Amino acid sequence: MAKVEIKDRLIVQDWELMFTSSKSTGPGGQHVNTTESRVTMIWFFAQNPVLSTSAKDRLIMLAGSKVKADGSLQISSQVHRSKKQNQEECLKRLKKLIAEALTPPKRRKPTRVPSAKKEQRLKDKKIHSDKKNLRQKVKY
């Protein structure tokens, strides 16, 4: 049920994920006070053999505070009223996060500053310098 496939490649199997539920916060009246519809998904990605170390590093960078010290990733959802929809929302977020981590960042193409820009900068500096010199006291 909870398998995550990206580009026809199985990344996360259902036994790697752990779901817990709790009461969600916010408005909702009696329904929100009695049902445990908030879902927290925990995935121990550090032991995953499919992800490369560079992908794991990018995942840590992208997830930020969602990554815990024990090598787990926690994603919570309380957007929907039902527990099943919140589980699907957590899986959708996980799939998006893994897809971002698997795409390597584009290499920066080094460029040079055009000579016209350099000349314009020097011209502006000269104008600014002349303006400051005009404000000084006249020396006799």
N, C-alpha and C positions, 0 to 999 in steps of 0.2 A: 504494500500500500504506500509506503513512504520512501520509495526508491527515487533517487535523484539522478537523472540521466542528462548529460550535456553532450551534444554532438555525437549521438549514438554511442556514447561511452558511459558505462555505469560508474559513477563517482562515489555515491553514498548508498549503502544498502540499508534496509529497514532496521536491521538489528544493531546498527551503529548509532541510531537515534534514540533518545529518551525524551518522552513527553511528560510534563507535569502540568497540573491545572490548579488554578486558584481563583478566588473571587476577584472580579475586575473592579476597577475604580470608576468614579465619575457618576453622572446622573443615570437614572434608569429605574428608579423606584423599587418596588418589591422584587422584580425579576433579577436585578443585579445583586440584590442582597441575599438571594437564596441559591443562585446557581453559580457553579464554578466554570465560567466560560473563558477566562483568560488562560492562554496556553503558553508555556515556556518550553522551548525545544533545546536540548543539549546535545551537541555533537562533539565527540573527542576526535578532532581532526589530526592531532599530533601522531596518532598511531595509524592513520590511513595510508596504505601502501600505494595507492593510485596517484596521489598528488605528489608532485616533485617538491623539493625543498624551496625552490624559488617561488612556486605557486603558494606554498604555505606561508612564506614570508610576505608575499603580496596580500594574502588573506588576512594576516595579522595586521598589516598596515591599513587595509580597507575597513576591517571590522572595528578597530579601535578598542573601546572599552567593553565591547561584547566578548572579547577574548579574556579568559581567566587564566590564572597562574598555572593551573593543572593541565593546560593544553586543550581546554574545551571552549566551544563557541556557544553562547547562549543567545537565542533569539526569542523574543516575546511578542505576542499579539493579543490585543483585546479590542480589535476594531469591530468585529462582528458580534452578534448576540449568541451565536452557537459555537460550541467547542470544536466541532468538525470544521467549520469555516475558518476558525482561527488557526487550526492545525494546517490547513491548506495554505493560509496566508504565510505562516512560518516557513513552510516548504518552498513557497514561491520566493520569499526573501533569500532563503539559503541558496536556491538555484541561481538567482541573480548575482549574489555575492561570489559564488564559485565561478560563474561565467566571467565576471570581471577579473578574478584572480588568475584565471587560466589564460587570458589574453595578455601577452607580454606588452609592456609599455613601448610606445614608438620611440625610436632613437631620434635625438635632436640633431638636426642638420646645422652645423656651424655656419653662421653667416657673418659678413663683415659690414661695418657701418659705411654707408655710401659717402664718398668724398664731399658731395654737396651738403650733406648733413653736418659733417665736420666743419666745413667752411662757415655754415650758418651759425653753428655754436660759437665759433671763434669771433664772428662778427657781432653776435649778441653780447659776448663777454666784453668786447671792446666798447660797445655802446654803453653798457652798464658801468664800466670803468671810467669812461669819460664823464658820465653823469655824476659819479661820486667825486671826481676831481673838481668839477665845477662848483661843488658845494663846499670845498675847503676854503680856508682863509687865503687871501692873496698874500704872497710873500714878496717883500721889496728888497 
